[in-house]
Amino acid sequence: MPASLSTMRLSASDRTESWHEAVSHAFVPMMVNFLEEVPSPGAIVGHQLGPMRISRVQAGPQVVTRSRRMIADGGPPSLILSLQERGTALKEQDGRESVIRPGEFSITDTSRVFRKTLEEEFVFTSFHFPRAELDVPERDLRALTATPFSGSEGSAALVATYFSRMAREAEVLDEAVGRRAAATALDLLALLVDDRSDRSRPQSPQSAASLERVKTHILRNLRDPDLSPTTIAEANFISVRFLHKLFHLEGTTVGGWIRTQRLERCSRDLLRPVAAELGVAGVARRWGFANSSHFSRAFRAAYGMTPRDWQVRGKPAQ
């Protein structure tokens, strides 16, 4: 069940204290200074997925600070990834100062002093988790705090897309699935840190052999609708993180490569006699698409037409 708090119905005086407590409870102890004479109402809606706390935060102009004294009061080190949705944020940490705009995200380390200034009404979604859950070298992580990441390309796009979708689906995921989703999210984030540090690229020819072995496994199991990065990694005795790296170096993703292979086989079968027997939905299921609507959207995005239009255009003239 989601946990939510809103200061909408509170008086201006009560709103200040209540919001300060809400922010510190949702994340870590922080000082909040409003930039308005009368603070705008704020709201926080949170979900827990395994070790990760997802919070959608909406409020008015304010400055949030974590001081050395607050850090000294204790608590395990943690990280916060924030996806900016509305308004801009000025982030300061580790000697860097960056503006985070809508569509971008950034990483904050709660074990060190930081400051976040939001000079207008804002909305962001944050992902708060223990530092120990992210398996990357400290020096690599420290080099990326308070850094804007664009969600439009490269490994940053993988992170932004996956984290955004996970936040939207968090409420309907059961505990076991939620834990796996959070683990995959952290693997992708580790991939981003490694990619930016430029130190972790798998080495050929070993990586090339690993990739071919993985692709062979995927093609043998392409009809399985439960095929996933986790099951693929386990079957090939590699980590999910390494699996993502292998495909990232080819400029694609695990899911994207699987989808392309399935669509290619569906496109061929739709023009064969088997399609008359199975129908469009049956062909989709045959190649691992459990949801016919999802299949139709993916097919149209890839081929520029619906599966049925593809069949019609592919038929020989009478």
C-alpha positions as CSV (number, residue, x, y, z in Angstrom):
1,M,0.0,0.0,0.0
2,P,1.3,3.5,-0.8
3,A,2.1,5.8,2.1
4,S,1.1,9.4,1.5
5,L,1.2,12.8,3.2
6,S,-0.3,16.1,2.2
7,T,-0.1,19.5,3.8
8,M,-3.0,20.9,1.7
9,R,-5.4,21.2,4.7
10,L,-2.9,22.5,7.2
11,S,-2.5,26.2,8.2
12,A,0.7,28.0,7.0
13,S,2.3,27.6,10.4
14,D,1.5,23.9,10.8
15,R,2.5,23.3,7.2
16,T,6.1,24.3,7.8
17,E,6.7,21.9,10.7
18,S,4.8,19.1,9.1
19,W,6.6,19.3,5.8
20,H,10.0,19.3,7.5
21,E,9.1,16.1,9.4
22,A,7.7,14.5,6.3
23,V,10.9,15.2,4.2
24,S,13.1,13.9,7.0
25,H,11.0,10.8,7.5
26,A,10.8,10.0,3.7
27,F,14.6,10.4,3.2
28,V,17.1,11.4,5.9
29,P,17.1,14.2,8.4
30,M,17.3,17.5,6.4
31,M,16.7,21.2,7.0
32,V,14.0,22.7,4.8
33,N,13.8,26.5,4.3
34,F,10.8,27.7,2.3
35,L,11.3,30.5,-0.2
36,E,7.7,31.7,0.1
37,E,6.2,33.8,2.8
38,V,3.2,31.5,2.9
39,P,4.4,27.9,2.0
40,S,2.6,26.2,-0.8
41,P,1.1,22.8,0.1
42,G,3.2,19.8,-0.5
43,A,2.6,16.1,-1.0
44,I,4.7,12.9,-0.8
45,V,3.5,9.5,-2.0
46,G,5.8,6.6,-1.3
47,H,6.1,2.9,-2.2
48,Q,8.6,0.3,-0.9
49,L,10.2,-2.1,-3.4
50,G,12.7,-4.3,-1.6
51,P,15.5,-2.1,-0.2
52,M,14.3,0.9,-2.4
53,R,11.9,3.6,-1.3
54,I,10.2,5.4,-4.2
55,S,8.7,8.8,-3.4
56,R,6.9,11.2,-5.7
57,V,7.3,14.7,-4.2
58,Q,5.4,17.8,-5.1
59,A,5.7,21.2,-3.4
60,G,6.6,24.9,-3.7
61,P,9.9,26.8,-3.7
62,Q,12.3,25.7,-1.0
63,V,15.9,24.9,-0.1
64,V,16.9,21.5,1.4
65,T,20.2,21.1,3.2
66,R,21.9,18.2,4.9
67,S,24.6,19.4,7.3
68,R,27.6,17.8,8.9
69,R,25.8,17.7,12.2
70,M,22.9,15.8,10.7
71,I,25.3,13.3,9.1
72,A,27.1,12.9,12.4
73,D,23.9,12.0,14.2
74,G,24.2,8.6,12.6
75,G,22.3,6.3,10.2
76,P,23.7,4.1,7.4
77,P,24.9,5.8,4.2
78,S,22.3,5.9,1.5
79,L,21.8,7.2,-2.0
80,I,19.0,9.1,-3.6
81,L,18.4,9.2,-7.4
82,S,15.9,11.9,-8.3
83,L,14.1,12.2,-11.6
84,Q,13.0,15.8,-12.2
85,E,9.6,16.1,-13.7
86,R,8.6,19.7,-13.2
87,G,10.6,22.8,-12.3
88,T,14.4,22.9,-12.0
89,A,16.7,22.0,-9.2
90,L,20.1,23.4,-8.3
91,K,22.2,20.6,-6.8
92,E,25.4,21.1,-4.8
93,Q,27.6,18.3,-3.6
94,D,31.3,17.2,-3.7
95,G,32.4,20.6,-5.1
96,R,30.0,20.5,-8.0
97,E,27.0,22.7,-8.7
98,S,24.6,21.7,-11.4
99,V,21.1,22.6,-12.7
100,I,18.8,19.6,-13.1
101,R,16.0,20.2,-15.6
102,P,12.8,18.3,-16.3
103,G,13.6,15.0,-17.9
104,E,17.0,14.8,-16.2
105,F,18.1,12.9,-13.1
106,S,20.9,13.2,-10.6
107,I,22.4,11.2,-7.7
108,T,22.9,12.4,-4.1
109,D,25.0,10.7,-1.4
110,T,23.4,11.3,2.0
111,S,26.7,10.5,3.8
112,R,28.1,13.9,2.7
113,V,26.9,17.5,2.9
114,F,24.6,18.6,0.1
115,R,22.2,21.4,-0.8
116,K,19.2,21.4,-3.2
117,T,17.6,24.6,-4.2
118,L,14.1,24.6,-5.9
119,E,13.1,28.1,-6.8
120,E,9.7,27.3,-8.3
121,E,6.9,24.7,-7.9
122,F,8.3,21.3,-8.6
123,V,7.6,17.6,-9.0
124,F,10.2,14.9,-8.8
125,T,10.3,11.1,-8.2
126,S,13.1,9.9,-6.0
127,F,14.6,6.4,-5.4
128,H,16.2,6.1,-1.9
129,F,18.3,3.0,-1.1
130,P,21.2,1.9,1.1
131,R,24.6,2.7,-0.4
132,A,25.7,-0.9,0.2
133,E,23.1,-2.0,-2.4
134,L,25.0,-0.3,-5.3
135,D,28.1,-2.3,-6.1
136,V,30.4,0.4,-7.6
137,P,33.7,1.8,-6.4
138,E,33.4,4.8,-4.1
139,R,35.7,7.0,-6.2
140,D,33.5,6.4,-9.3
141,L,30.3,7.3,-7.5
142,R,31.8,10.4,-5.8
143,A,32.7,11.7,-9.3
144,L,29.1,11.6,-10.4
145,T,27.1,13.2,-7.5
146,A,25.3,16.4,-8.3
147,T,25.7,15.7,-12.0
148,P,22.8,16.0,-14.5
149,F,22.1,12.9,-16.6
150,S,19.9,13.2,-19.6
151,G,17.3,10.5,-20.1
152,S,17.5,10.7,-23.9
153,E,20.5,8.6,-24.8
154,G,23.0,6.0,-23.8
155,S,23.1,4.2,-20.5
156,A,21.4,7.2,-18.8
157,A,18.4,6.6,-21.0
158,L,18.2,3.0,-19.8
159,V,18.2,4.2,-16.2
160,A,15.7,6.9,-16.7
161,T,13.3,4.7,-18.7
162,Y,13.4,1.8,-16.4
163,F,13.2,3.8,-13.1
164,S,10.3,5.8,-14.5
165,R,8.4,2.7,-15.5
166,M,9.2,1.0,-12.2
167,A,7.8,4.0,-10.3
168,R,4.6,3.9,-12.3
169,E,4.1,0.2,-11.7
170,A,5.2,0.1,-8.0
171,E,1.8,0.1,-6.6
172,V,0.7,-3.2,-8.4
173,L,4.0,-5.1,-7.9
174,D,4.0,-7.8,-5.3
175,E,6.8,-8.1,-2.8
176,A,8.9,-10.7,-4.7
177,V,8.5,-9.0,-8.1
178,G,9.2,-5.6,-6.4
179,R,12.5,-6.9,-5.0
180,R,13.6,-8.2,-8.4
181,A,12.6,-5.0,-10.1
182,A,14.7,-3.0,-7.6
183,A,17.6,-5.3,-8.1
184,T,17.5,-4.8,-11.9
185,A,17.2,-1.0,-11.4
186,L,20.4,-1.0,-9.3
187,D,22.2,-3.2,-11.9
188,L,21.3,-0.6,-14.5
189,L,22.5,2.3,-12.3
190,A,25.8,0.4,-11.7
191,L,26.1,0.1,-15.4
192,L,25.7,3.8,-15.8
193,V,28.4,4.5,-13.1
194,D,30.7,2.0,-14.8
195,D,30.0,3.5,-18.2
196,R,30.9,7.0,-17.1
197,S,34.0,5.9,-15.3
198,D,35.1,4.1,-18.5
199,R,36.8,1.4,-16.5
200,S,34.5,-1.6,-16.8
201,R,34.0,-2.5,-20.4
202,P,34.0,-6.3,-20.9
203,Q,37.2,-7.3,-22.7
204,S,37.3,-9.2,-26.0
205,P,37.5,-12.0,-27.1
206,Q,36.0,-13.3,-23.8
207,S,33.2,-10.8,-23.8
208,A,32.4,-11.6,-27.5
209,A,32.2,-15.3,-26.7
210,S,30.0,-14.5,-23.7
211,L,27.6,-12.4,-25.8
212,E,27.3,-15.1,-28.5
213,R,26.6,-17.7,-25.8
214,V,23.9,-15.5,-24.3
215,K,22.3,-14.8,-27.7
216,T,22.2,-18.5,-28.5
217,H,20.5,-19.2,-25.2
218,I,18.0,-16.4,-25.9
219,L,17.1,-17.8,-29.3
220,R,16.6,-21.3,-28.0
221,N,14.2,-19.9,-25.4
222,L,12.6,-17.1,-27.4
223,R,9.1,-18.7,-27.2
224,D,9.2,-18.5,-23.3
225,P,7.2,-15.4,-22.2
226,D,9.0,-15.5,-18.9
227,L,12.4,-15.0,-20.5
228,S,14.1,-12.1,-18.6
229,P,17.5,-10.7,-17.8
230,T,17.4,-12.5,-14.5
231,T,16.7,-15.9,-15.9
232,I,19.2,-15.4,-18.8
233,A,21.9,-14.4,-16.4
234,E,21.3,-17.3,-14.1
235,A,21.3,-19.8,-17.0
236,N,24.6,-18.4,-18.3
237,F,26.3,-18.1,-14.9
238,I,26.9,-14.4,-15.1
239,S,25.5,-11.4,-13.2
240,V,22.6,-9.4,-14.5
241,R,24.9,-6.4,-14.4
242,F,27.4,-8.0,-16.8
243,L,24.6,-9.1,-19.1
244,H,23.4,-5.6,-19.5
245,K,27.0,-4.4,-20.2
246,L,27.4,-7.0,-23.0
247,F,24.3,-5.7,-24.9
248,H,25.1,-2.0,-24.0
249,L,28.4,-2.3,-25.9
250,E,26.4,-3.3,-29.0
251,G,24.3,-0.2,-28.6
252,T,21.1,-2.0,-27.5
253,T,19.5,-3.6,-24.5
254,V,18.6,-7.1,-23.5
255,G,14.9,-6.5,-23.8
256,G,15.3,-4.6,-27.0
257,W,17.3,-7.4,-28.7
258,I,14.8,-10.0,-27.5
259,R,11.9,-7.9,-28.8
260,T,13.6,-7.5,-32.2
261,Q,14.2,-11.2,-32.6
262,R,10.6,-12.1,-31.7
263,L,9.2,-9.5,-34.0
264,E,11.3,-10.7,-36.9
265,R,9.9,-14.3,-36.4
266,C,6.4,-13.0,-36.1
267,S,6.6,-11.0,-39.2
268,R,7.7,-14.1,-41.2
269,D,5.0,-16.3,-39.6
270,L,2.3,-13.8,-40.4
271,L,3.0,-14.4,-44.1
272,R,2.9,-18.2,-43.8
273,P,0.1,-20.7,-43.7
274,V,0.5,-21.1,-40.0
275,A,-1.0,-17.6,-39.5
276,A,-4.4,-18.8,-40.9
277,E,-4.4,-21.5,-38.2
278,L,-3.2,-19.5,-35.2
279,G,-4.4,-16.0,-36.0
280,V,-2.4,-12.9,-35.2
281,A,-2.7,-13.4,-31.4
282,G,-1.6,-17.0,-31.7
283,V,1.5,-16.1,-33.7
284,A,2.4,-13.5,-31.1
285,R,2.0,-16.0,-28.3
286,R,4.0,-18.5,-30.3
287,W,7.0,-16.2,-30.0
288,G,6.7,-15.2,-26.4
289,F,4.4,-12.2,-26.6
290,A,2.0,-12.8,-23.7
291,N,-0.1,-9.6,-24.4
292,S,-1.6,-9.1,-27.8
293,S,-2.0,-5.4,-27.4
294,H,1.6,-5.0,-26.4
295,F,2.6,-7.1,-29.5
296,S,0.5,-4.9,-31.8
297,R,2.1,-1.7,-30.5
298,A,5.6,-3.1,-30.7
299,F,5.0,-4.4,-34.2
300,R,3.6,-1.1,-35.4
301,A,6.5,0.8,-33.9
302,A,9.0,-1.6,-35.7
303,Y,7.3,-2.0,-39.1
304,G,5.1,1.1,-39.4
305,M,1.8,-0.8,-39.7
306,T,-0.4,-3.2,-37.8
307,P,0.2,-7.0,-38.0
308,R,-3.0,-7.4,-40.0
309,D,-2.0,-4.7,-42.5
310,W,1.4,-6.5,-42.8
311,Q,-0.5,-9.7,-43.7
312,V,-2.6,-7.9,-46.3
313,R,0.3,-6.2,-48.0
314,G,2.4,-9.4,-47.9
315,K,-0.2,-11.5,-49.7
316,P,0.6,-12.1,-53.4
317,A,-1.8,-10.5,-55.9
318,Q,-4.6,-12.6,-57.1
